[in-house]
Amino acid sequence: MSLWDNIAADIAAATGKQAELSGQITTGGGCINQTMRVRYGDDSYFVKLNSASRADMFAAEALGLRELQGSHTLKVPEPVCWGDDGESAYLVLEDLELGGHGDLAALGEGLAAMHRVTRKRFGWDTDNTIGSTLQINSCEHDWVGFWRTQRLQFQLELAARNGHGGRLQAQGEKLLQLFPALFADYSPLASLLHGDLWSGNYAFDESGRPVIFDPAVYFGDRETDLAMTELFGGFSADFYAAYCAAWPLDPGYATRKTLYNLYHILNHFNLFGGGYLSQAQGMVDRLLAEC
C-alpha cells in the first residue's frame, strides 16, 4: 500500500468511517516536519509527515496531546492516528480552524489550571523530543537532579559531541555544580507542562478559545513553561496578569527563568548553531553570578 493508503486505513480504523482520502494540500509548517491538510469524505484532517525513523517522535506527541486533553483545561487538537509505512512516519490530527482572535488572559488562566495537575515525580511515562532533539523524561523525585542530568547536562554533552567544548563546557560544568543554590527556598511541584510553549505553539480557534499544540510534555516546575513564553518576544501583559492572579509566581522566578531558558537556547544551538552559542554563554555567565 502507498503512504496515503496506509493513512486512509488508519483513519478508518480510528473513526469507524469508510471514505476516500483526497485533496492533500501542503501547509506552511515548521523546519522539522512536512504538514498537509487532507479530506477524508466530508471531514478534514491535519497530517504531519517525516521519515520513518521519526515514528517514535509522532507517537510521543500523540500521547502528549492525550495527556494535555486529560487535564480538561486548554484545548488541544485531537490525535486521530499515527504510524509509518517503512519509509515515512505520519501523525493525523483533528483539523482545527485557527487564526481567530481571542483573549490571552484566557490562555493564562487555562495554563495555570493545567499546571495544577500534578504527579508525585518529575518526568513522564515516555521520552519525547524538544524540536527534533531527544528529550529524556525518566521519573525522579528530585527536581534539581532531574534538571541537571536530563536537561542541562544532556544538552551540554550533545554540544561537546558536536565539537563545541572550551569555555561553554567549562562554565557549564561550574553551573551544574552551583545552580542548586537557586532552589534554597523553593521546592516546585511536578506540574503538567506543555514543554515548548512559545508564541508559535498557541493560537485561537474561531470561537476565540485558546488552543495549544506541538507539545513536549512532561511533569516539572511550572516556571519552565512560563520562562519559555518569555524567550522569543513574550506573551501579552494580560496573559501574565491572568496567570499570576490564578497562581502567583515565586520571587526567585526572575532568576530561575534564565536557568530554564538556557535549556532551550542550548537546544537551538545544537540544532541550528550560529549566534545561539554566544547567547548560551551569556546566560551561563549571568547564572554563575547569581549562584
N, C-alpha and C positions, 0 to 999 in steps of 0.2 A: 504493500500500500504506500501511497505517497504521503508526505508530511500532512497535507490538508485532509486526506482520507483518515489518517490517524486522529487528527484533531476533531473531525466531524464525529468519528466513532466515540471518542471520549466525551464530547458534549452530549451525544445521545444517551450514553450510559449515565451521565451525571444528572441530566434533566428529565429523562424518560420521554423525550420528544424525538421524532424522526423527521428530518428536514434536509434540504440541500444547503451546503455551505457555499457562499458566493460573496462577491463584492469586496474582496480583500483590498483595503486602501491603506497605504503606508501613512503613518502619522509622524509628527516630529517628536522623536524620542530623545533619550539622553545619549551619553557616549558609551554605554555598556551594552544595551540591548537594542534590537530592532523591534519596533512596535507597529501594530496594524489594527485596524478595525475590520471586522468581518460580519457578514449577515449569515444567520442560520435560521432559515424560514423567515418568520416575522421578527425575530429577535436579533439584537446586535451585541457583539462581544468585543472586548479589548484583548488582544493577544500580544504577548511578549515572546520574542524568539532569540535564541542564542545557540551556540554549539552544544552538542550532546554532552560535552564534559561539564556543562553548567546546569545539568538537570537537578543536582542536589541544591543548587542555589535557588532555583524556582520552587522546589518542594519546601524549602525552609521559609521562603517568602510567603507561600500559601499558608503554612502553619502559623506564621507570624500574624497574618491578616486574621486568621481564625481566633488567635489569642486576643487580638485587639477587639474583635467583634464580641467576644465573650465578656468584655468589661461593660458592655451596654452603655457606652459613653459617646465617643465620637464615631461618626460614620466612616466606614472603610469600604472599598469595593469588595464584593463577594468573590472569593476564589471558586471557580467552577470546576476546573480540572487542570492537570499538568502531567507532563511526561516527556518522552523523547522517542524518536524513531531510529536511533542509532547514529544519525548524522546531526539532527537539530533537536534542541530542547525547547519546550513551549510551556507557557503558563497562560491559561484562559481566565479572564476576569469579567465580572459584570461591567458593562459599558455605561458609565455614569455621564450624564450631561454636565460637564464642569465649565467654569468660566463665568458663573454668575457673581453677583455682588452679595456680600454678607458682612456680618458684624464680627470683627476679630475678638471682641470681648467674649463671644460665644465659644470661640476656639480656646481662649484662655481658661474659661470656666470648665469646658469639657476636658481639657488636658489635666487640670487639677483633679477632676473627678477620676480620670483614668489612672493618675498616679496614686490615688487612694487604694487601688487594687494592689495588694502586696502578697509576697510569699515570705517564708522564713529564711530562705537562702538567696544569695545573689547568683545570677547566671540564668540559664534557661535549659529546656529539655533537649535542645539540639544546637549544634553550631550553625552559623549562618554567614552572611557576608556583609561587609560595610563597603559600599561600592561593589567592586569585584574582588575585594580582598577578604580572605578567610577571617571570620570573627569567632574566636573561641569563647564558649559560654559554659564551661564546666562549673558546676554549682559549688559555691563556697559560703561559709558563714561570715568570713572576714572580708569586708568591702575593700579595705586598704590593700590587702593581699591580692584580691581579685583585680583591682585596677592596676596594681604594679605588674603582675605577671601576664595577665590575659589581655591587657590593653597597651600600656606604655612599653613594657619590655618587649612584647611581641613586635610592635612597630619598630622599635629601635634595632632589634635583631634583624628584622627584614631589611631595614636600611643598610645595615652592615653587610648582609648577603648581597645587596645590590651595589656594594662597593663604596658606601659612604660611611667612613669611620671618622677618625680625627676628633675634632672639637665636639661635634654633636654627640658622639658616643661617650666621650669623657665627661662632659657636663650632664649628659643624660643619666649616666651611672650615678653621679652625685645626687641627682634629683630622685632617682629611685630609692636611695637611702634616706633622703631628708624629707620628702614630701609628707610622710605621716604626721609631721608636726602641724600640718594644716587641718588635721582632724582631732586635735587635742580636746576640743569642747564640742564635737559634733559627731553624732552617730546616725547615719542615714538609715532609712527603711529600704527594703528591697521592693521598689515600686515597679509596676508595669511601665515599660518605656517604649516609645516609638523607635528610638535609637539613631535616627538620621533625620531629625526634624529641622530642616532648613526651609527657606521660602519656596523652593521648588517642589516640596513634597506635601503641600496642602493646597486646597482650592475650595471654592464654594459651588454647591450644586444650584440648580435652577430655582429652588425654594429659598436660597440663601443659607443653607445649612453647611457648616464646615465639614470638609472631607479630608482625611489624611491617608497617604498611600506610600508605596515604596519603603516599607519599614525595615529596620534591622533590629528586631525585637529582642529584648532580654529584660530581666529584673535587676534594677540597680538604683543608684541615687537619682532621685528625680531632678536634681540640679543639672545632670548631664544633658537632659532634654532641653532645659531652659538655656543652658550655655550654648548649645548648638543653634538655637533660634537667634542668638546674637552674633553668630560667627560671620555670616555673609550678608551684612546690612541690617539685620534685626527685623523684628516684627513691630507692630504699632504700639504706641503707648497704651492704648485701650486693652490690647492683649495682656501686657504685663500687669496693668492695674487690676484687671479681672482675675488673673491667675493669683496674684498676691492677696486679693480680697478673699478668695476662696481658701487659700493656703499660703500664708506668709513665708517668705524665704528667710533662712538663717543669715545673719550679717556676714559670715565667712564666705558666703557665695561669691561676693565681689572678687575674692582672690581665687577661690577654687574653680571658678568658671574658666580661667586660663589653663588650669591643670586639665580640665575635661576637654577643652577645645584643642589642646596640644595633641591629643589622640587623633583627631580628625585632620589636623594640619600635617602630622607625620604621615597619615594615610594618604593624603593628597600628594605629599612629596614622593612617597613610594609608588604611587600610581602615575604621576604626571611630571615629577621633577621640578625644575625651574626655581622660581623665587620662593617656593614653599620651604626650602632649606633655611634661608635666612630668617623667615618668619618663625619657623620652629625654634631655631637657635635663640632668637629674641625672646620667645615665650619661656624657654628653659631658663634663661638668664633672669628674667623677672621673677619667676617662681623661686629660684635659688635665693634671691634677695629677700623673699618673704618667709622662707623656712627658718 
